[in-house]
Amino acid sequence: MDSLTQFALGAAVSTVCLGRTLGPRKAALLGGVLGTVPDLDVFLPFDNPVDAFVLHRGWTHSLFVHAVAAPVIGELLVRTIKGLRDHRPLVWLTVFLCFTTHALIDAITVYGTRLFWPFYPDPVGVGSVFIIDPLYTLPIVAVVIWALTRGQWSSSLQRGLSAALVFTTAYLGLSMVLQAHIESRAQAVFVDAGIKADRVFAIAAPFNTVLWKVIGLEDDRYHNVYLSLFDGEKDVRIYTHPRHPELVAGLGDVDAFRKLEWFSRGYYRAELEEGRIVVSDLRMGLTPSYVFRFALAEHGEEAVTVIPPQPASRRTATIGQDLDWLVQRFWGEPAVRAAEANAHLCGQTTAVC
C-alpha cells in the first residue's frame, strides 16, 4: 500500500496498544514510524533494476523476520522511552503488530510480498485492493488525526480506533470475496466466448473494488476483461493481445528473465521495441501502459544479444480518455477502452477487430 496508509495503520495499531501508557499522540507518532520501517528496503543496493523490482518487499516484509526483530527493537524502545519501561511484553507485541500489519496489507495488493521468507520464497500478492484505496485509508487517517490531537486517552478515542480497524479489516475481507465472485464471472465470459484460459486473475481497478481488470492467460495470448459490480445482463467486451513467447524463447537461462517470469507468476508479455526485447508485468497497469517494463536483449537480424536489464519507457495511453472510460465502466455502463479498441475479440474467433 502507499506510504500514507502504512504510516496511518502503524499509528492506529500503536495507539490501540500503547495509547493508555504513552498517550495517544506519542503512541501514534511512534507507531507511524514503526509502520514505515519495512519499506526501508528501498534504500538497499541492488545489482540491477530487475532485482530492485522483484526483491522489494522481500525479507524486510517477512513475518519470521518480524518475529525476530520485534524483541530487539522493542527492547531498545523500552530502554530509551521512560514511559514504556514497565510494559516490555506489550511494547514487543506492538512492534511486531506494526511490522506485520504493514506486510499483510501489502500482500493484499497485486505487487507481491514475501511474507514467509526464507521458508517459502515466493511472494504473496492477492490483488483484491489497489495500492491506493480511499475507502480503506481514510477511516484510519481520520482516527489517527484524532489521536494526534489528543494528549490523554479516552474511551471515545478507543471506540473510534476499534471501529476504524474493524471496518477496514472487514473491507479487506470483503474485497477477497468480491475478487472470487469476479473471477467466477470472468470464467463464464471466457467459456461463452470459446476461450480456454489457462489461468484467470481478477485485480482491483484503481482506487476502488467495484471495477475489476481480469486477465485470462493463454500460452501465446492474453485477454483483458473489465467487470463492474454494477454490470447488468449485457455482452462483455473482451480485449485480446499477443504475448509473443517466441521473443523470449531463447532467454530461459537469462537471470533477469527468469526472475521476471517467477515474480510475475507467468503474467507477462514480450514486445519488440526499437530492436529490443521488452518484457512487461501484466498485473500492474493497463494495456499498453504497464508500470514495470524491462528491456532484456537486442534483437538483431541474425542473433539475439542479451544486454544488462534496463527499464523501458512506459507506453502511455490518453489519461483523459481512460478516466472517462473508468467512470463509465465503474457504473456498469458499456464503454470501449480507446487504448485497446483495436484488440476487441470478434465473437469466438481469434481475430481482432
C-alpha positions, -999 to +999 in steps of 0.1 A: +000+000+000+010+036-002+032+053+025+004+073+040-017+042+046+013+023+061+020+052+085-016+056+095-021+019+101+010+016+122-001+047+141-036+033+147-022-001+159+003+015+182-023+039+197-046+009+205-018-009+222+001+019+239-023+049+239-031+044+276+005+041+286+023+066+264-006+089+255-024+089+221-002+115+204+032+099+213+018+064+206+005+074+172+038+090+162+058+060+174+036+036+155+036+056+123+074+054+123+074+017+130+048+011+103+071+025+076+102+006+087+097-025+064+097-003+033+132+010+041+144-019+019+140+006-010+174+020+002+192-013-001+216-016-030+206-039-058+226-052-088+202-041-115+167-026-120+151-061-122+165-071-088+152-038-074+118-046-088+114-083-077+133-081-044+114-051-030+090-063-002+115-091+005+130-102+038+121-069+055+084-079+050+088-115+063+067-124+093+095-146+106+120-117+104+095-095+122+092-121+150+130-119+155+133-081+151+104-072+173+121-081+207+153-063+196+136-031+186+111-034+214+138-037+240+155-007+225+123+013+229+118+000+265+153+012+275+151+046+258+115+057+265+108+061+302+070+055+300+075+021+284+099+006+310+072-014+329+055-026+298+081-048+280+058-076+266+032-050+254+059-030+236+074-061+219+039-070+208+032-035+195+064-035+174+055-069+160+020-058+151+031-026+134+056-046+112+032-075+104+002-054+096+023-034+071+033-067+054-001-082+055-019-053+038+009-051+012+002-088+004-035-079-003-023-058-032-011-073-065+026-064-063+036-093-041+051-096-006+075-123+006+056-130+038+071-163+046+107-158+036+131-177+039+109-209+043+087-200+013+105-177-010+076-168-034+057-135-030+021-134-019+001-110-040-037-113-037-046-082-058-080-076-042-073-040-034-054-013-054-023+001-038-043+033-030-078+027-018-095+057-001-122+035+014-095+017+034-072+045+041-095+075+050-112+059+081-077+051+096-063+085+087-093+102+104-088+084+137-051+089+136-055+126+132-079+125+161-053+107+182-026+132+172-047+160+186-052+143+220-028+143+248-049+120+270-065+086+264-103+084+263-129+058+259-144+076+229-110+075+211-107+038+219-141+032+203-132+052+173-099+034+168-116+000+172-144+009+148-119+021+121-098-010+124-127-034+124-143-017+094-111-016+073-102-052+081-138-063+072-134-043+039-102-062+030-121-095+037-150-083+015-125-074-013-113-110-014-149-123-016-156-098-044-125-109-062-136-146-062-170-135-075-155-115-103-131-144-113-161-167-115-180-143-137-149-139-160-145-177-163-181-178-176-174-150-200-144-168-214-162-201-217-191-184-236-165-169-260-149-202-266-117-191-248-098-218-228-078-196-204-051-215-185-054-190-156-078-162-147-068-134-123-090-105-111-073-074-100-090-044-084-090-013-106-075+020-094-090+034-061-120+010-058-132-026-055-163-021-078-145-022-111-120-050-118-095-059-145-095-096-152-066-113-171-072-146-189-039-161-197-030-185-226+004-195-239+006-172-269-020-145-259-039-130-230-074-114-227-084-084-207-120-082-194-132-052-173-161-061-150-181-039-127-203-050-098-230-027-114-229-045-147-263-057-159-270-086-183-251-075-213-224-086-236-189-082-222-161-068-243-130-090-245-097-074-255-071-099-268-034-092-271-004-113-282+022-124-256+049-132-282+065-162-264+088-166-294+107-135-285+118-149-251+122-185-262+159-181-261+161-163-228+152-192-205+188-191-190+189-154-186+188-145-149+168-113-153+141-130-174+138-160-150+133-135-121+106-116-140+088-148-150+089-160-114+078-127-098+050-121-123+038-157-118+037-160-156+016-129-162+039-112-186+042-103-223+071-097-246+073-070-273+099-059-298+105-022-295+132-004-315+152-036-319+150-045-281+130-073-265+109-057-237+091-078-210+061-063-191+044-074-160+007-076-170-007-073-135+004-037-128-011-010-151-034-011-181-025-022-216-003-008-230+008+014-202+023-012-178+042+001-148+071-023-149+088-029-183+123-040-188+145-043-220+165-076-217+180-082-251+189-067-285+170-085-314+193-084-344+187-098-379+208-128-372+210-132-334+196-121-301+221-105-278+215-103-241+220-069-225+221-057-189+184-052-179+171-017-184+138+000-175+118+005-207+099+037-212+063+034-202+039+034-232+012+059-221-025+059-231-046+091-231-052+098-195-084+118-201-099+090-222-091+064-196-106+085-168-139+089-187-138+052-195-131+042-159-160+062-146-184+047-172-173+012-165-174+018-127-212+025-130-217-005-153-221+014-185-208-002-217-178+016-230-149+008-253-114+015-239-097+036-266-062+023-259-074-013-266-102-006-292-082-024-319-078-055-298-115-064-293-121-101-298-146-107-326-170-133-313-154-167-308-126-163-333-090-155-327-092-125-350-093-090-335-114-061-347 
